[in-house]
Every structure is written in C-alpha cells, then in structure tokens.
Amino acid sequence: MKELIRAAQDLLQLKLSPEQQRAFQVYAACLLEWNAHTNLTAITDPQTIETKHFLDSLTLRRAVHPKPRMRVVDVGSGAGFPGLPLKIAYPQIDLTLLEATGKKTAFLEYVTRSLALHDVRVVNERAETVGQVPDHRECYDLVVARAVAAMPTLMEYLLPLCRVGGQCVAYKGETAPQEAAQAENATHILGGRLNQLVPIELPGVAETRYLIVVDKVAATPEPYPRRPGMPSKRPL
C-alpha cells in the first residue's frame, strides 16, 4: 500500500491511518480472490489496483469532503468503487451500495463483512427502480457513480436519488467536458445544475480523469426515472 499511502497524502492531503491501510490490503486481497472466479475487474496488478481503483475513488476529496452521517449512495457499485474506498477513508458516512448484478452484490456483502464495516447497505436492484422507492427517492446527500453510463443516461439514474441541496458526482475520463455538455438538457429536466468539472491527474496514468459535480437545485418530476432500460434506450 506504499503507493496509495504516498499518493493519498501528496495528491489529496489525505493521511490514511494504519487501520485504514490494513482495510485497503484486505479489500485488495478479497478483490483478487473473487476475481479468480467472478468477473469483477480487468485490473489484477496490485499497484494498479491501488492507483486506478482505490486512489481514483478517493479523488472525490478534490470536490467534496464527506461529513459524518452524510448519506451516500454509490450507483452501479460493481466491485465497490468508489463507495467502499470512501467508506474506509470516511468511516462515519452512511453508505448504500446499489448494484443490479447478483454476483457483484454477493462480493460487496462479503467485503463489507470482511472489513466489519458499519452503516453499509447493499441493494441488489436497478437504479431506475430504486429511484421510485420512497425510502431512496431524493433521500441522499451525495450520489456517486464511476464507469456506469454516458452522462445523459447517468443523470436519470443519479438525480432522482439526490435530495434538493445535495450533490451528484460522476467519475469520468477525457470525454467528461463533452458528456457534461450533452447532458445539459437531462440535468435541467431532472432538477440538476452543473457545478464544476474537476480535472484529476493520477500518478502513472496518462489520461486526465474528471469529477463532474452536479448540484440538485429542484425536485425531480415524478415520471423520472422512467422504467428500467428507458434512460439508456432514449436518453433525455
């Protein structure tokens, strides 16, 4: 974890405690163990996992500083990125991991138990469905997603879950400025407003990463999100 420890301090001014360092070690071991029989990630080099999964997840700090008891939902969590690294770094947040694939939710539950994490819920469901459930709709302070969908579609997944006054953060690659512009109509319809694009340079990674930060400024109209599959089939 030397690379992660150093980069977190240098890039993010984030000092990881010995307990947090051990948690990332356990997480990496679980990821490699499960990846042998379940397709979780194409990245299997330990140092690359530290940079492209763990450190990349933690770059949220460049845009948002999670506060104690903040309700956070990670949409399309997959193998737990960015949600679980954020929970390790900020243990006092209340985290929901939303993932539609059963094998991946089984992994998320396994890692959560292995790390003895509290205030973490794993929900095996699609974002379009959960976005219409009262216990989740417009209930979260922070909604995050990494490598899930193009921005016009992604906004229909994220904004219905975010409370008015909260924020959505999408982790994106070099197409982020173009995607943010393409999602302007969807963002407006769903009650959002683009706040900023934060460029991120990860050590040893040539491509510039971006955090697209969207403020929730108005309630999402009741028809949204539409039924499963529609946001991707017919983006706003």
C-alpha positions in Angstrom: 0.0 0.0 0.0 3.0 2.3 -0.1 2.0 3.9 -3.4 -1.6 4.5 -2.2 -0.4 6.0 1.1 2.0 8.3 -0.6 -0.3 9.4 -3.4 -3.2 10.0 -1.0 -1.1 12.3 1.1 0.6 14.1 -1.9 -2.4 14.4 -4.2 -5.3 14.7 -1.7 -3.7 15.7 1.6 -5.4 12.6 3.0 -3.5 10.7 5.7 -4.5 7.1 5.9 -4.3 5.5 9.4 -2.7 2.1 10.0 -6.2 0.7 10.4 -7.3 2.2 7.1 -4.1 0.9 5.4 -4.9 -2.6 6.6 -8.5 -2.3 5.4 -7.3 -1.5 1.9 -5.0 -4.5 2.0 -7.9 -6.8 3.0 -10.0 -5.2 0.3 -7.4 -5.8 -2.4 -7.0 -9.5 -1.3 -10.7 -10.1 -1.4 -10.9 -8.5 -4.9 -8.1 -10.7 -6.3 -9.6 -13.8 -4.6 -13.1 -13.3 -6.0 -11.8 -12.1 -9.4 -10.4 -15.6 -10.0 -14.0 -16.9 -10.4 -16.2 -13.8 -10.8 -15.5 -11.1 -13.4 -15.1 -8.0 -11.1 -12.2 -6.1 -12.7 -9.7 -6.4 -15.6 -7.1 -4.9 -13.4 -5.2 -7.5 -11.4 -1.8 -5.9 -10.7 -1.8 -4.8 -7.0 -0.1 -1.5 -7.6 -2.5 -0.6 -10.4 -5.4 -1.6 -8.2 -4.1 1.0 -5.6 -4.0 3.7 -8.2 -6.8 3.1 -10.7 -9.3 1.8 -8.2 -8.5 2.9 -4.7 -6.8 6.3 -5.3 -9.2 7.2 -8.1 -12.2 6.6 -5.8 -10.7 8.8 -3.1 -10.2 11.7 -5.5 -13.7 12.7 -4.6 -11.9 14.7 -1.9 -10.9 17.2 -4.6 -14.6 18.2 -5.0 -16.5 17.1 -1.8 -15.4 16.4 1.8 -17.8 13.8 3.1 -19.2 14.7 6.5 -20.2 12.4 9.4 -23.6 10.9 9.0 -23.7 12.1 5.4 -26.0 9.7 3.4 -24.1 8.5 0.3 -25.3 6.1 -2.4 -22.9 4.5 -4.9 -24.9 3.8 -8.1 -23.8 0.8 -10.2 -21.2 0.0 -7.5 -19.8 -3.1 -9.2 -16.8 -4.2 -7.2 -17.4 -1.3 -4.7 -15.8 1.7 -6.5 -16.0 4.4 -5.4 -18.2 3.7 -2.4 -16.1 1.2 -0.3 -12.8 3.2 -0.6 -14.8 6.3 0.5 -16.2 4.4 3.5 -12.8 3.2 4.5 -11.4 6.8 4.3 -14.6 8.3 5.9 -16.0 5.6 8.2 -18.7 7.9 9.7 -20.6 8.2 6.4 -23.8 6.2 5.9 -23.3 4.3 2.7 -25.6 2.4 0.3 -24.1 0.3 -2.5 -26.6 -0.1 -5.4 -25.8 -2.9 -7.8 -28.1 -4.8 -10.2 -25.9 -7.9 -10.7 -26.3 -10.6 -8.1 -22.7 -11.9 -8.2 -21.4 -8.4 -7.6 -23.7 -7.7 -4.7 -22.6 -11.0 -3.1 -19.0 -9.7 -3.4 -20.0 -6.4 -1.9 -21.6 -8.1 1.1 -18.6 -10.3 1.5 -16.2 -7.4 1.6 -18.4 -5.4 4.0 -18.4 -8.4 6.4 -14.6 -8.9 6.0 -13.9 -5.3 6.8 -16.5 -5.2 9.6 -18.0 -2.0 8.2 -21.0 -0.5 9.9 -23.8 1.6 8.3 -23.4 0.0 4.9 -26.3 -1.4 2.9 -26.0 -3.4 -0.3 -29.1 -3.1 -2.5 -29.5 -5.6 -5.4 -31.6 -3.6 -7.7 -31.6 -1.3 -10.8 -31.3 2.5 -10.3 -34.5 3.1 -12.3 -36.5 1.0 -9.9 -34.9 2.3 -6.7 -35.3 5.9 -7.8 -39.1 5.5 -7.5 -39.0 3.9 -4.0 -39.8 6.4 -1.2 -37.1 5.1 1.1 -34.5 6.1 -1.5 -36.0 8.7 -3.7 -34.5 12.2 -3.0 -33.0 10.9 0.3 -29.3 11.1 -0.3 -26.9 13.9 0.4 -24.3 12.6 -2.1 -24.8 10.3 -5.1 -21.7 9.0 -6.8 -21.1 6.8 -9.9 -18.0 5.5 -11.6 -17.9 3.9 -15.1 -21.6 3.3 -15.3 -23.2 5.1 -18.3 -23.0 8.2 -20.6 -23.9 11.4 -18.8 -27.4 12.0 -20.3 -28.4 8.5 -19.1 -26.5 8.7 -15.9 -28.3 11.8 -14.8 -31.6 9.9 -14.9 -30.0 7.3 -12.6 -28.5 9.7 -10.1 -30.6 12.9 -9.7 -33.8 11.2 -8.6 -31.9 9.7 -5.6 -30.4 13.0 -4.6 -32.1 15.4 -2.1 -32.6 19.0 -3.1 -29.5 20.7 -1.8 -27.4 17.6 -2.3 -24.9 16.8 -5.0 -24.1 14.1 -7.6 -20.6 13.3 -8.7 -19.8 11.3 -11.8 -16.2 10.0 -12.2 -15.3 10.3 -15.9 -12.4 10.1 -18.3 -11.3 12.6 -21.0 -14.8 12.8 -22.6 -16.1 14.4 -19.5 -16.4 18.0 -20.9 -18.3 16.8 -24.0 -20.5 14.5 -21.9 -21.4 17.2 -19.5 -22.5 19.5 -22.4 -24.5 16.6 -23.9 -26.3 16.1 -20.6 -27.3 19.7 -20.1 -30.9 19.1 -21.1 -31.3 16.0 -19.0 -29.6 17.7 -16.0 -32.1 20.6 -16.2 -35.2 18.4 -16.6 -34.2 16.3 -13.6 -33.6 19.2 -11.2 -29.8 19.5 -11.5 -27.3 22.2 -12.4 -23.7 21.7 -13.4 -21.4 23.0 -10.6 -17.9 22.2 -11.9 -15.6 19.8 -13.7 -12.6 18.9 -11.6 -9.6 17.6 -13.6 -7.6 14.8 -11.8 -4.1 13.7 -12.7 -3.4 10.2 -11.3 0.3 9.2 -10.9 1.4 7.0 -13.7 -1.9 7.4 -15.6 -1.7 9.3 -18.9 -5.4 10.1 -19.3 -6.8 13.0 -17.4 -9.7 12.0 -15.2 -12.6 14.3 -14.2 -15.1 14.6 -11.5 -18.4 16.1 -12.9 -20.2 17.8 -10.0 -23.9 18.5 -10.3 -26.0 20.3 -7.7 -29.6 19.2 -7.0 -31.5 22.5 -7.2 -35.1 21.4 -7.7 -37.2 18.3 -7.1 -37.1 15.6 -9.9 -40.5 15.4 -11.7 -42.5 12.3 -10.7 -42.2 10.5 -14.1 -38.4 10.1 -13.6 -36.7 7.8 -13.6 -38.6 6.0 -16.3 -39.0 2.3 -16.3 -35.8 0.1 -16.5 -34.0 0.4 -19.8 -35.6 3.6 -21.0 -32.9 6.0 -19.8 -30.3 4.2 -21.9 -32.6 3.5 -24.8 -34.0 7.0 -25.1 -31.7 9.5 -23.2 -33.3 12.8 -22.3 
